[in-house]
Amino acid sequence: ACENRFGWLGSEHQYVSVKNEGDKVIAFERGELLFVFNMHPCQSFENYQIGMSWDEPMRTVLDTDEGRFGGHMRLEHGHAHPFQPGHGSHNRPHSVTMYLPARTAQVLVKAKYLEGGTRIYLSGQFL
């Protein structure tokens, strides 16, 4: 559904912003999306800064902590409120500061692309 809406798979824009072996965090830009993964088995991170190229508010379009994926639903902020851009980080001109629960992934997009709202549904067969 994210590919149908945002066309990120065929995009030539791709950049790995963060790959931190100690924290087990990886973040990358692909197309107009920012993918953030915390693969640490037991450590969550508050106020984790992720470098990005966009100087625009970002909103969550998908997170693996959603209840439909068996998650604990700790990431409602990014769905309802945009993350404001901050100063540069990780060799990128801008950044967002996020909460990264252990064993989760989040996908963000520029908030302007979600004006008017959007929902992404997955069929029961997919789950």
NORSUL-V979093 format. One record per pair of residues at least 4 apart in sequence whose C-alpha atoms are under 6 Angstrom apart, sorted by the first residue. I is the first residue (numbers start at 1). J is the second residue. Records with the same first field share a line. If there is no record, write none. Layout:
# NORSUL-V979093
I = J  J
This chain:
# NORSUL-V979093
2 = 6
3 = 7  8
8 = 30  31
11 = 31
13 = 30  31
14 = 29  30
15 = 28  29
16 = 28
17 = 27  28  51  90
18 = 26  27
19 = 25  26
20 = 24  25
24 = 39  40
25 = 37  38
26 = 37
27 = 35  36
28 = 34  35
29 = 33  34
33 = 108  109
34 = 107  108
35 = 106  107
36 = 105  106
37 = 104  105
38 = 102  103  104
39 = 103
40 = 102  103
41 = 102  103
42 = 102
43 = 102
44 = 100  101  102
45 = 99  100
46 = 99
47 = 97  98  99
48 = 97  98
49 = 96  97
50 = 95  96
51 = 89  90  92  94  95
52 = 92  94  95
53 = 92  93  94
55 = 85  94
56 = 85
57 = 82  83  84  85  110  111
58 = 82  83  108  109  110  111
59 = 78  82  108  109  111
60 = 78  79  107  108
61 = 107  108
62 = 106  107
63 = 105  106
64 = 104  105
65 = 71  72  73
66 = 71  73
67 = 71  73
77 = 81
78 = 82
85 = 95  96
86 = 94  95  96
87 = 94  95
88 = 92  93  94  95
89 = 95
114 = 118
